Amino acid sequence: MNVHTPRGLAVLASIVVTLLGMGLSFGVLRMYGVATPLQAYALGALGLFALSLLVIYSVIERFIYQKVRIIYKNIHRFKSTKGRAQDVRMDEDVMQKVQNDVMDWATEQIEEISLLKEQDSFRKDFIGNLAHELKTPIFNIQGYILTLLEGALEDPDHNRKFLMKAAKNVDRMATLVEDLDIVTKIEGGSLEVDLVEFNLSDLIQDILEELEPRAKRHDISMAFLDENLNEVMVMGDAPKIGQVLTNLMSNSLRYGKTEGSTQVRLYDMEEQFLVEVADDGIGMSEEHLPRIFERFYRVDKSRSRNAGGTGLGLSIVKHIIEAHGQSISVRSTPGKGSTFSFTLAKA
């Protein structure tokens, strides 16, 4: 007998009432010397039990469990995504069920509050980082324009120079806004990935040729170690994978060392190809690796900003690779360089 259900509780209470009532009546009758037949005594006990069971069950149902049911329905309505409340059966352990649901609900609320706090903190960091990234080029542009207005516009030795510097900062702001737009579209699910079959080897060669002048300016050699592989057919969005490779290779040039090297390597992994972009530049300590793909995260803020990065490139790279259903990782050693690795499905 489950005493946590209305019926079980009513039966237990009725038994107690019956025993107490019959015991009291038996004692009174004996006190006055009244002899009662056993059958009459048993019949009286049965009647008392039935009456007390009916009364106690009605009281519990009406005044206690009806209130518990209302509370339970409200709790379940808040928990249910469809807004429909579930009832409880009278043969259920209602108290235990309500207790379990209240504990589950409380746990969910704690987790939701923690998530909201984390999102709020992320939002504040994002706004702060964005303001910081925009502040530098805006102040630079403002300074150049004010200098021109104060007389440098008429100076042929300085006017063109200041205008070119202002234009460079405008380009930096435009790049930042464009990267923000890409990240917003990817995270909002509005940026579609057009999966087609294409030759990854040709794409790598094209990007290496495009970045070759920049590599020469940095005195860094770039090489595709698997260039003898004429056909490396993969499934993916070629322009977006090109953006990934361009970003990773550009980073290797930005943070590489003079007379250093950048290597692009391919590894056959049965159903996938593993692509690696490795350099022998400044590298990163292990503490930075878990956060390197976050928006605006910088290992060395001053160096990164002076190198011209927006702080969004690796975040875009990660989103694009994950949109392809693939993964990206990084390993790095300070002073020895970094290696970014991602996978692509074979065609």
Secondary structure, 3 states (H helix, E strand, C coil): CCCCCHHHHHHHHHHHHHHHHHHHHHHHHHHCCCCCCHHHHHHHHHHHHHHHHHHHHHHHHHHHHHHHHHHHHHHHHHHCCCCCCCCCCCCCCHHHHHHHHHHHHHHHHHHHHHHHHHHHHHHHHHHHHHHHHHHHHHHHHHHHHHHHHCCHHHCCCCHHHHHHHHHHHHHHHHHHHHHHHHHHHHHHCCCCCCCEEEEHHHHHHHHHHHHHHHHHHCCCEEEECCCCCCCCEEEECHHHHHHHHHHHHHHHHHCCCCCCEEEEEEEEECCEEEEEEEECCCCCCHHHHHHCCCCCCCCCHHHHHHCCCCCCHHHHHHHHHHHCCCCEEEEEECCCEEEEEEEEEEC
